[in-house]
């Protein structure tokens, strides 16, 4: 099924790189690049080939009953159906993309994967009704495609190859539309429900939490309901069929449950970002020269109640930050014999951050230059302190957990 229009924020804090001076890692493409419609890259993930093989196997077996004269060619027809179906899913995702671009929300990429497609929209809609339309347009296009295929079916023989393919595409698009209209996150219907509650209460977070709990209830219903529905279809079901249905139900339920939980986490993160200020997170520093033994530097830091060590040159200008991860790697009995210089990371331009930096600007800054520690400076260049990535992550984790 399509997990269409899921919003994946770019405002996630990066992981500590252990102090490597290599700069930001290259962006992961997310699969095989198929093209850039409207400037948005479309990727097919390796999991798509798994579902394409599964569709080919299942649909090909069913074609043997409907069109027995096809022989082995029925699997080629079944694979064609898999490709055409995911082309329909791509149209669904492009509908979300076009509306997102119209609202200037930004779209990082589209992925076609195991259970459908994902449009990675970078920013939140600014009003509930924009959110509603952004979510609704995907199922609307799937419904429209189902209608187009219905009209096409009426013009061909049902027991022919085109008739079977068009009927399958009609049914699958209607199922995609109906499934995505279910009112629970991360589905499009959940985003529509979120928009309605947001409009009524004026609180987007209230809408997110309500739609997420409905999504979790849907996950439970899918986990137990789909196998029961399959079992009720008749005695012709084999043990293998029953097992496959149970596994697919479990995977689909897990995707919905995790998506609903992730939506709440992301909403809490967005809500907490405006209150995130680097000045509030900075640690007091103690300044030493590069040849100072680590044991002596730690003693000075303890006396000054400082949480970071800054390396300065002969003129007292900061040149490097001692990495906390490197300090932890040195056994305590070795610290009097190890100088702090080799344990420090040179101050590149991206490691100097303004003390008034905060919110999304702060996250973009640390994403641009991943590190364990950053020098926090005043507008005139004076040292204010050192901010540790672990402190930023801890503050955001607490906000996401609702603490």
C-alpha positions as CSV (number, residue, x, y, z in Angstrom):
1,X,0.0,0.0,0.0
2,X,1.1,3.5,-0.5
3,X,2.4,5.4,2.6
4,X,1.9,8.5,0.5
5,X,2.9,12.0,1.5
6,X,4.7,11.0,4.6
7,X,6.7,14.0,5.8
8,X,10.2,13.4,6.8
9,X,11.8,16.4,8.4
10,X,15.4,17.3,7.7
11,X,15.7,18.8,11.2
12,X,17.1,15.7,12.8
13,X,20.3,16.2,14.7
14,X,23.3,14.4,13.2
15,X,25.2,11.7,15.1
16,X,28.6,12.5,16.6
17,X,31.3,11.7,14.1
18,X,33.8,11.1,16.9
19,X,35.7,14.2,15.9
20,X,36.6,13.2,12.4
21,X,37.7,16.3,10.3
22,X,36.2,14.9,7.1
23,X,33.2,17.3,7.0
24,X,29.6,16.2,6.3
25,X,29.0,12.8,4.9
26,X,27.6,12.6,1.3
27,X,23.8,12.5,1.1
28,X,22.4,9.0,0.7
29,X,20.5,8.6,-2.5
30,X,18.1,6.0,-1.2
31,X,18.1,3.6,-4.1
32,X,18.2,3.6,-7.9
33,X,17.7,7.0,-9.4
34,X,14.9,6.8,-12.0
35,X,14.5,10.5,-13.0
36,X,13.8,14.0,-11.7
37,X,10.2,15.0,-12.6
38,X,9.7,18.6,-11.6
39,X,13.2,18.6,-10.3
40,X,12.5,16.1,-7.6
41,X,14.6,12.9,-7.7
42,X,12.7,9.6,-7.8
43,X,14.4,6.5,-6.4
44,X,13.4,2.9,-6.5
45,X,14.7,1.1,-3.3
46,X,15.9,-2.5,-3.4
47,X,12.8,-3.5,-1.4
48,X,10.7,-2.6,-4.5
49,X,12.3,-5.6,-6.4
50,X,11.1,-7.9,-3.6
51,X,7.5,-6.7,-3.8
52,X,7.7,-6.8,-7.6
53,X,8.8,-10.4,-7.5
54,X,6.1,-11.2,-5.0
55,X,3.4,-9.6,-7.2
56,X,4.7,-11.4,-10.2
57,X,4.6,-14.7,-8.5
58,X,1.1,-14.3,-6.9
59,X,-0.5,-12.5,-9.9
60,X,1.1,-14.8,-12.4
61,X,-0.3,-17.8,-10.6
62,X,-3.8,-16.3,-10.6
63,X,-3.5,-15.6,-14.4
64,X,-3.1,-19.3,-15.0
65,X,-6.7,-19.8,-13.9
66,X,-8.1,-16.8,-15.9
67,X,-5.9,-17.1,-19.1
68,X,-4.6,-20.7,-19.2
69,X,-3.4,-20.3,-22.8
70,X,-0.7,-17.9,-21.8
71,X,1.6,-20.5,-20.3
72,X,4.9,-19.1,-18.9
73,X,4.2,-15.7,-20.5
74,X,1.7,-15.1,-17.7
75,X,4.6,-14.1,-15.5
76,X,5.8,-11.5,-18.0
77,X,2.2,-10.1,-17.9
78,X,2.2,-10.2,-14.1
79,X,5.5,-8.3,-14.0
80,X,4.1,-5.7,-16.4
81,X,1.2,-5.3,-13.9
82,X,3.7,-4.7,-11.1
83,X,5.5,-2.0,-13.0
84,X,2.2,-0.4,-14.1
85,X,0.9,-0.4,-10.6
86,X,3.9,1.3,-9.2
87,X,3.7,3.8,-12.0
88,X,0.3,4.6,-10.6
89,X,1.8,4.9,-7.1
90,X,4.3,7.4,-8.6
91,X,1.5,9.5,-9.9
92,X,0.0,9.4,-6.4
93,X,3.2,10.7,-5.0
94,X,3.7,13.3,-7.7
95,X,0.3,14.7,-6.7
96,X,1.7,15.3,-3.2
97,X,4.9,16.7,-4.7
98,X,3.2,19.2,-7.0
99,X,1.0,20.6,-4.1
100,X,4.1,20.8,-1.8
101,X,6.0,22.7,-4.5
102,X,3.1,25.0,-5.0
103,X,3.1,25.8,-1.3
104,X,6.9,26.2,-1.3
105,X,7.4,23.4,1.2
106,X,10.3,21.7,-0.6
107,X,10.5,18.1,-1.6
108,X,13.7,16.2,-1.0
109,X,12.9,13.1,-3.0
110,X,10.3,10.4,-3.8
111,X,11.0,6.8,-2.9
112,X,9.2,3.8,-4.3
113,X,9.6,0.9,-1.9
114,X,8.1,-2.3,-0.5
115,X,4.7,-1.0,0.6
116,X,4.3,1.8,-1.9
117,X,5.8,5.3,-2.1
118,X,7.0,8.1,0.2
119,X,7.2,11.8,-0.7
120,X,9.8,13.3,1.6
121,X,8.4,16.8,2.2
122,X,10.9,19.1,3.9
123,X,8.6,21.6,5.7
124,X,5.3,21.6,7.5
125,X,2.2,23.2,5.9
126,X,1.5,26.6,7.5
127,X,-2.3,26.2,7.7
128,X,-4.5,23.3,8.5
129,X,-6.3,23.5,5.2
130,X,-3.1,23.5,3.2
131,X,-2.2,20.3,5.2
132,X,-5.6,18.8,4.4
133,X,-5.3,19.5,0.6
134,X,-1.7,18.3,0.6
135,X,-2.8,15.0,2.1
136,X,-6.1,14.6,0.1
137,X,-4.7,15.1,-3.3
138,X,-2.9,11.8,-3.4
139,X,-5.9,9.6,-2.8
140,X,-7.9,11.8,-5.1
141,X,-5.5,11.1,-7.9
142,X,-5.7,7.3,-7.1
143,X,-9.5,7.5,-7.3
144,X,-9.2,9.3,-10.6
145,X,-6.9,6.7,-12.0
146,X,-9.3,4.0,-10.8
147,X,-12.0,5.7,-12.8
148,X,-9.9,6.0,-15.9
149,X,-9.0,2.3,-15.7
150,X,-12.7,1.5,-15.2
151,X,-13.6,3.3,-18.4
152,X,-10.8,1.6,-20.2
153,X,-12.0,-1.8,-19.0
154,X,-15.4,-1.2,-20.5
155,X,-13.8,-0.9,-23.9
156,X,-12.0,-4.3,-23.9
157,X,-12.7,-8.0,-23.5
158,X,-12.5,-8.9,-19.8
159,X,-10.9,-12.3,-20.5
160,X,-8.1,-10.8,-22.6
161,X,-4.7,-9.7,-21.4
162,X,-5.5,-6.0,-21.6
163,X,-8.8,-6.7,-19.8
164,X,-7.1,-8.5,-16.9
165,X,-4.4,-5.9,-16.6
166,X,-6.8,-2.9,-16.7
167,X,-9.1,-4.6,-14.2
168,X,-6.2,-5.2,-11.8
169,X,-5.0,-1.6,-12.1
170,X,-8.5,-0.3,-11.5
171,X,-9.0,-2.4,-8.4
172,X,-5.5,-1.7,-7.0
173,X,-5.8,2.0,-7.4
174,X,-9.2,2.0,-5.7
175,X,-7.7,-0.1,-2.8
176,X,-4.7,2.4,-2.6
177,X,-7.1,5.3,-2.4
178,X,-9.4,3.6,0.2
179,X,-6.4,2.5,2.3
180,X,-4.8,5.9,2.4
181,X,-8.0,7.6,3.3
182,X,-8.1,5.6,6.6
183,X,-8.0,8.3,9.3
184,X,-4.8,7.4,11.1
185,X,-1.2,8.6,10.8
186,X,1.0,8.1,8.9
187,X,-1.6,7.6,6.2
188,X,-3.0,10.5,4.1
189,X,-6.3,10.1,5.9
190,X,-4.5,10.6,9.2
191,X,-3.0,13.8,8.0
192,X,-6.4,14.9,6.9
193,X,-7.8,14.1,10.4
194,X,-4.9,16.0,11.9
195,X,-5.7,19.0,9.8
196,X,-9.4,19.0,10.8
197,X,-8.5,18.8,14.5
198,X,-5.8,21.5,14.1
199,X,-8.5,23.7,12.4
200,X,-11.0,23.1,15.2
201,X,-8.6,23.5,18.2
202,X,-6.0,25.8,16.8
203,X,-3.3,23.3,18.0
204,X,-1.4,21.2,15.5
205,X,0.1,19.1,18.2
206,X,-3.4,18.1,19.4
207,X,-4.3,17.0,15.9
208,X,-1.1,15.0,15.6
209,X,-1.5,13.1,18.8
210,X,-5.1,12.2,18.1
211,X,-4.4,11.1,14.6
212,X,-1.4,9.1,15.8
213,X,-3.5,7.2,18.3
214,X,-6.0,6.4,15.6
215,X,-3.1,5.2,13.5
216,X,-2.0,2.9,16.3
217,X,-5.5,1.5,16.6
218,X,-5.5,0.8,12.8
219,X,-2.2,-1.0,13.2
220,X,-3.7,-3.4,15.7
221,X,-6.8,-3.8,13.5
222,X,-4.5,-4.7,10.5
223,X,-2.4,-7.1,12.6
224,X,-5.4,-9.2,13.7
225,X,-8.0,-8.3,11.1
226,X,-6.3,-9.1,7.9
227,X,-5.5,-12.7,8.8
228,X,-9.1,-13.2,10.0
229,X,-10.5,-11.8,6.7
230,X,-8.2,-14.0,4.7
231,X,-9.2,-17.1,6.8
232,X,-12.8,-16.4,6.1
233,X,-12.3,-16.5,2.4
234,X,-12.7,-20.2,2.3
235,X,-11.2,-23.6,2.7
236,X,-9.1,-23.4,-0.5
237,X,-6.6,-21.3,1.5
238,X,-3.3,-23.3,2.0
239,X,-1.0,-23.1,5.0
240,X,1.5,-21.2,2.9
241,X,-1.2,-18.6,2.0
242,X,-2.2,-18.2,5.6
243,X,1.4,-17.7,6.7
244,X,2.1,-15.2,3.9
245,X,-1.0,-13.2,4.9
246,X,0.0,-13.2,8.6
247,X,3.6,-12.0,7.8
248,X,2.3,-9.2,5.5
249,X,-0.2,-8.1,8.1
250,X,2.5,-8.0,10.8
251,X,4.9,-6.0,8.5
252,X,2.1,-3.6,7.5
253,X,1.0,-3.1,11.1
254,X,4.5,-2.4,12.2
255,X,4.9,0.2,9.4
256,X,1.7,2.0,10.5
257,X,2.5,1.8,14.2
258,X,6.1,3.1,13.7
259,X,4.9,5.8,11.3
260,X,2.3,7.0,13.8
261,X,4.9,7.1,16.6
262,X,7.4,8.9,14.4
263,X,4.8,11.5,13.5
264,X,4.3,12.4,17.2
265,X,8.1,12.5,17.7
266,X,8.6,14.7,14.7
267,X,5.8,17.1,15.8
268,X,7.2,17.4,19.3
269,X,10.6,18.1,17.8
270,X,9.1,20.9,15.7
271,X,7.4,22.3,18.7
272,X,10.6,22.3,20.8
273,X,12.8,23.8,18.2
274,X,11.9,27.5,18.7
275,X,13.0,27.2,22.4
276,X,16.4,25.6,21.5
277,X,19.1,28.2,22.1
278,X,22.8,27.6,21.9
279,X,23.5,30.1,24.7
280,X,21.5,28.0,27.1
281,X,23.4,24.8,26.1
282,X,27.0,26.1,26.2
283,X,29.4,24.7,28.8
284,X,32.0,26.8,30.7
285,X,35.5,26.3,29.3
286,X,39.0,26.3,30.6
287,X,41.8,27.4,28.3
288,X,45.1,25.5,28.0
289,X,48.0,25.2,25.5
290,X,48.5,22.2,23.3
291,X,51.4,20.8,25.3
292,X,49.4,20.8,28.6
293,X,49.0,17.3,30.0
294,X,45.5,15.9,29.9
295,X,45.6,15.2,33.6
296,X,46.5,18.9,34.4
297,X,43.8,20.1,32.0
298,X,41.2,18.0,33.7
299,X,42.3,19.2,37.1
300,X,41.9,22.9,36.0
301,X,38.5,22.1,34.5
302,X,37.3,20.5,37.7
303,X,38.5,23.5,39.8
304,X,36.7,25.9,37.4
305,X,33.6,23.7,37.2
306,X,34.1,23.8,33.4
307,X,32.6,21.2,31.1
308,X,35.1,21.6,28.2
309,X,38.7,22.3,27.4
310,X,39.8,24.8,24.8
311,X,43.3,24.8,23.2
312,X,44.8,28.3,22.7
313,X,47.9,29.5,21.0
314,X,50.7,31.7,22.5
315,X,48.5,34.8,22.0
316,X,45.6,33.3,23.8
317,X,43.6,32.8,20.6
318,X,41.5,29.6,20.5
319,X,42.7,27.1,17.9
320,X,41.1,23.7,18.8
321,X,38.6,22.0,21.1
322,X,39.5,18.9,23.1
323,X,37.2,16.1,22.0
324,X,35.2,14.6,24.8
325,X,35.2,11.2,23.1
326,X,39.0,11.3,22.8
327,X,39.3,12.1,26.5
328,X,37.2,9.2,27.5
329,X,39.4,6.9,25.4
330,X,42.5,7.7,27.5
331,X,42.8,5.6,30.7
332,X,43.1,7.8,33.8
333,X,46.5,6.5,34.7
334,X,47.8,7.7,31.3
335,X,46.4,11.2,31.5
336,X,49.4,12.9,33.2
337,X,51.6,11.7,30.3
338,X,49.3,12.6,27.3
339,X,49.2,16.2,25.9
340,X,45.8,17.6,25.0
341,X,47.0,18.7,21.5
342,X,46.5,15.3,19.8
343,X,43.1,15.0,21.4
344,X,41.7,18.2,20.0
345,X,40.0,19.1,16.8
346,X,41.2,22.2,14.9
347,X,38.7,25.0,14.8
348,X,37.3,25.0,11.3
349,X,35.0,27.9,10.3
350,X,31.9,25.6,10.8
351,X,32.9,24.9,14.4
352,X,32.4,28.5,15.5
353,X,28.8,29.2,16.2
354,X,27.1,32.3,17.3
355,X,25.8,32.2,20.9
356,X,22.4,33.5,19.7
357,X,21.9,30.7,17.2
358,X,18.9,28.5,17.8
359,X,16.0,26.4,16.4
360,X,16.3,25.1,12.9
361,X,19.2,27.4,12.2
362,X,21.2,25.7,14.9
363,X,20.3,22.2,13.5
364,X,21.3,23.2,10.0
365,X,24.6,24.6,11.3
366,X,25.6,21.4,13.1
367,X,24.4,19.3,10.2
368,X,26.7,21.3,7.9
369,X,29.8,20.5,10.0
370,X,29.3,17.4,12.1
371,X,31.4,17.3,15.2
372,X,31.2,16.4,18.9
373,X,31.8,19.9,20.2
374,X,31.4,23.5,18.9
375,X,32.9,26.8,20.0
376,X,30.2,29.2,21.0
377,X,31.2,32.9,20.5
378,X,29.6,36.3,21.0
379,X,28.9,38.6,18.1
380,X,32.3,40.4,18.7
381,X,34.2,37.1,18.6
382,X,34.7,36.6,22.4
383,X,34.5,33.0,23.6
384,X,31.2,32.3,25.4
385,X,31.6,28.5,25.9
386,X,31.6,25.2,24.2
387,X,28.4,23.3,23.1
388,X,28.5,19.5,23.0
389,X,26.4,17.7,20.5
390,X,25.4,15.2,23.2
391,X,23.8,18.1,25.1
392,X,21.8,19.2,22.0
393,X,20.7,15.7,21.4
394,X,19.7,15.2,25.0
395,X,17.6,18.4,25.0
396,X,15.8,17.3,21.8
397,X,15.3,13.8,23.1
398,X,13.7,15.1,26.2
399,X,11.4,17.3,24.1
400,X,10.5,14.4,21.9
401,X,9.7,12.2,24.9
402,X,7.4,14.9,26.2
403,X,9.6,15.5,29.3
